[in-house]
Each structure stands twice: as structure tokens, then as C-alpha cells.
Amino acid sequence: MTSPGPSNQTRANRPRASWSHLWKILSYQWSRKLGSLALAGVVWFVATTDRRAALERTFEVPIQVIDRSEDAGSRLVSGLPRTVQVTLSGSRARLESLLPERIEADVDVTDAEEGNFETRVQVRTPAETDLKQLEPTLVSGVIDATISQSFAVEPGTSSQSETPFVRLKVTPARVTVRGSRRQVDKVVRVVTVPGPLEGGNPERPGEVYLLAVARSGGIVTGVQFNPSRVTLELTSESGTVGVSIKTVPVELAPLDPAWEASEVSFKPARVRLVGPSNLLENLSALEVRFPLQAGQFSVTALPVLPPGVAALERIQVTLSVRKKG
């Protein structure tokens, strides 16, 4: 015989009993529970106050130049400071996670004409931050037209680098110097930086960099070369003489017996000699002379070399000289 199941009334009363039981649990010592909840809220508020407080932080932001003029491609802007100091305010959490790259500092020179200019720096700050201070707010610079000029390339070695047997050949013979009008107008010569000549083999040219030289002899910076490097090689006029480079130490040539030298030093202490291979084979050192005089001094030394051989570096000798007796 099947036992009777719960009546419909009993099933209907079960949800009421569950809610009643839950209410008893929640209302039991409700004042303590409410106090604990309030205390937790106070602790959270105090613990996060420092994170929510508005603070200030200073960033060093690079300046970006904006030029929307028609000839922007042929204009060069110089003289501007590289960065500005931007002070922002915001929450500690926001500022501590903020990268300087997210801040933009722009200088718009679209309407500026060639020559000196002064303009205001425009700053765009990220969300949840405010700009408090900008230093400097005004910047000045110079706008130059970009020009190009062709120059012959000269080997940048000593004046004794060529002989009747040996020549230094530059390829290409001319390069283009490009830069601001102010800088390019200063250039009077383009020379090679003294560099390796690949063992002096004419079939293996050495690649060297270039220098722009002003009338005063100083180096002109801020210009570009096209091509940026050239090849420098040694050639023989006769075509039958093998050309080589050999590095040897510097020595003082024998002095007049009435004089003696001490505390001798050379700069550089070793030099490169260039010339026919058969002549370089017999040279183990480079002897140098200087004008004889008493005292302690520095002077450009005069190399003693056979015809057809040259030194690629100038030599400075420092020494003390006195007359015997």
C-alpha cells in the first residue's frame, strides 16, 4: 500500500518556513552585524583615502613640431628646447601609472615664416588629469630653408700623403651636402675622415666618412652627405709599382754630436707609411728631425723618407734639448 504524500497545503507552507528561518538568521544580533559592516566601510574608506587623494606630478615631455605649410618638406626647424616640464594633477593611482609618452606637447610652426620665431606650447593631457603648470609656456627657434650643394671631396690626410708614385683616389669625386641654408653656407670644403685603406691594395678600397669644413677650419655640423661615405684607395701612376701601407714606430733621427735630447715623446708613436712595396720592405721605423734649439718644447717633426714614400699622419715631438759641454 502506498503511503500518502504531503498535502498541497504542506508544500505551500515550505517556502514560508524557509524565509522565516533566513530572517531569524539575519536578524539575530543584527546590531552587531550592522556595526561590523559599518566598521568595514570606515576601514576601506581610510585605507583608500591616500589612493583617491588629488596629487601633482611633473613630467619631462619631448616637444613635437607640427608644420602643415605647403613647403614643410623643405623647411628645417632648429633652436627649440628638446623638452618641456609638464605638471599634472590627479589621483595617485592615475599619476603613478601614467607614462610620459601619453602626454603631448606640440609647437605649431605652420604660419611661421623663415627666420626667428616665438610661439606657445600646446599640451594635451590624458583623461582624469588636469594641467597645473607648464614650463616654459613660450619657446623660440629658427626656421631655415633646406638647400643642397655639390662639393668635390678631398682626401683628409697630411699634405705629404701623395708622391710622384702614389695617389689617393676618392670615389665618388663629388658629394651633395644638404641642410639648413645657414649651415650649408658655412661649408667651403668636404674632406674624408682619415680611416683604413684596406692594406693599401688598390683593388680593395677603404670606405670612409666625410667632414664638412668651414673657412675657419672648424667642422660644420647639422648637415647630411649624399652619399654618406666614399671610398678611398691608393693608386700607382705607373701601374707597375705595387702600392702598400705599412705601420712603423717613430724614432728620432741621429742628432748633431754637439747636441743631446732627453724626455722624448711622439704623438702618434706609430704612423702609417704609404708607397711602393719594394721601398716599404726596407723601412722598419720612421726617423724624424726637428729644428735644433736649446730648451723644452713641442714641434711638428719632419719625417726622413725616401722618394716615393709618404706618411699619412703628422707627427708632434715633445722633448728637452741641450748643447753638450
Secondary structure, DSSP 8 states (H G I E B T S, - for coil): -------HHHHHHHHHHHHHHHHHHHHTTHHHHHHHHHHHHHHHHHHHHHHHSEEEEEEEEEEEEE--STTGGGEEEES--SEEEEEEEEEHHHHHT--GGG-EEEEE-TT--SEEEEEE-EEE--TT-EEEEEE-SEEEEEEEEEEEEEEEEE--S-TTS--SSEEEEEESSEEEEEEEHHHHTTEEEEEE-----GGG-TTS-EEEEEEEEETTS-B--SEEEESSEEEEEEEESSSSS-EEEEEEEEEE----TTEEEEEEEEESSEEEEEEEHHHHTT-SSEEEE----SEEEEEE-EEE--TT-EESS--EEEEEEEE--
